[in-house]
């Protein structure tokens, strides 16, 4: 647990540098962070005997890898170089940070993606805390 706290502290120390990220990299980081939380939650439920942070990070990386493979095969003016290792690095950092954060709060983080009562799209991250 002590190592996880040090890792989280390092990630939080780097957070103020986020403004220096290109907009595209920030999007990769943010989406992968949410996918990391979701991946860790799913991993903890379907494979309780496996490291849920590692499995959740791996699951969260799949969409980023597929997107980069798509970019490699469909070069455009927006992505003239196709595959971007920097995009994939942002995916990895986001996925790991999300999965680590989720794992650190002992399965108390829940990610909800769906519709609210009015039928509007909704994404929510909740944290439940015991009152003992």
C-alpha positions in Angstrom: 0.0 0.0 0.0 2.9 2.4 0.8 4.3 2.0 -2.8 0.8 2.8 -4.2 0.7 6.0 -2.1 4.1 7.0 -3.4 3.0 6.3 -7.0 -0.2 8.4 -6.5 1.8 11.2 -5.0 4.1 11.2 -8.0 1.1 11.3 -10.4 -0.5 14.2 -8.4 2.8 16.0 -8.5 2.9 15.8 -12.3 -0.8 16.9 -12.6 0.0 20.7 -12.7 2.1 20.0 -15.9 -1.1 18.8 -17.7 -1.5 22.3 -19.2 1.6 21.6 -21.2 0.1 18.7 -22.9 -1.2 19.0 -26.4 -5.0 19.0 -26.6 -5.0 15.6 -28.3 -2.7 14.0 -25.7 -4.9 15.4 -22.9 -7.9 13.8 -24.5 -6.0 10.5 -24.7 -5.0 10.8 -21.1 -8.5 11.7 -19.9 -10.4 9.0 -21.8 -7.9 6.4 -20.8 -8.1 7.5 -17.2 -11.9 6.8 -17.2 -11.3 3.5 -19.0 -8.7 2.5 -16.4 -11.2 3.0 -13.6 -13.8 1.0 -15.5 -11.2 -1.7 -16.4 -10.0 -2.1 -12.9 -13.6 -2.4 -11.6 -14.4 -5.0 -14.2 -11.2 -6.9 -13.6 -11.8 -7.0 -9.8 -15.2 -8.6 -10.4 -14.4 -11.1 -13.2 -10.9 -12.2 -12.0 -10.6 -11.6 -8.2 -7.4 -13.7 -8.0 -5.6 -11.6 -10.6 -4.0 -8.1 -10.1 -6.9 -6.0 -11.0 -4.8 -2.8 -11.6 -2.6 -4.6 -14.2 -5.5 -6.3 -15.9 -7.6 -3.1 -15.8 -4.8 -1.1 -17.3 -4.4 -3.7 -20.1 -8.1 -3.7 -20.8 -8.2 0.1 -20.9 -5.3 0.2 -23.4 -7.2 -1.9 -26.0 -9.2 1.1 -27.5 -6.1 3.3 -27.7 -4.1 0.6 -29.5 -7.0 0.0 -31.9 -7.3 3.7 -32.6 -3.6 4.0 -33.3 -3.7 1.0 -35.7 -6.6 2.7 -37.4 -4.6 5.9 -37.7 -1.7 4.0 -39.1 -3.9 2.6 -41.9 -5.9 5.8 -42.5 -3.5 8.7 -42.7 -5.1 12.1 -43.0 -4.2 15.8 -42.7 -5.1 15.5 -38.9 -2.9 12.5 -38.5 -0.3 12.7 -41.3 2.1 10.4 -39.5 -0.5 7.8 -38.7 0.5 5.7 -35.7 1.6 7.9 -32.7 3.7 6.5 -29.9 3.1 9.7 -28.0 -0.7 9.1 -28.1 -0.2 5.6 -26.9 2.1 6.8 -24.1 -0.7 9.2 -23.0 -3.1 6.2 -23.1 -0.8 4.1 -20.9 -0.3 6.9 -18.3 -4.1 7.6 -18.1 -5.1 3.9 -18.0 -2.6 3.1 -15.3 -3.4 6.2 -13.2 -7.2 5.4 -13.4 -6.7 1.7 -12.6 -4.3 2.5 -9.8 -6.7 5.1 -8.2 -9.6 2.7 -8.5 -7.6 -0.1 -6.9 -6.3 2.2 -4.1 -9.8 3.1 -2.9 -10.5 -0.6 -2.4 -13.2 -1.1 -5.0 -15.2 1.8 -3.7 -15.1 3.7 -7.0 -18.0 3.1 -9.4 -18.2 4.4 -12.9 -21.7 4.8 -14.4 -22.3 5.4 -18.1 -25.9 5.5 -19.2 -28.9 7.7 -19.2 -30.5 9.7 -16.4 -34.3 9.7 -15.6 -34.9 12.3 -18.4 -33.1 10.1 -20.9 -30.1 12.3 -21.2 -26.6 10.7 -21.5 -24.8 10.6 -18.1 -21.3 9.7 -17.0 -20.7 9.6 -13.2 -17.9 8.5 -11.0 -18.9 7.9 -7.4 -17.0 7.0 -4.3 -18.6 5.3 -1.4 -17.1 5.6 2.1 -18.0 3.4 5.1 -19.3 5.3 8.1 -17.6 3.0 10.7 
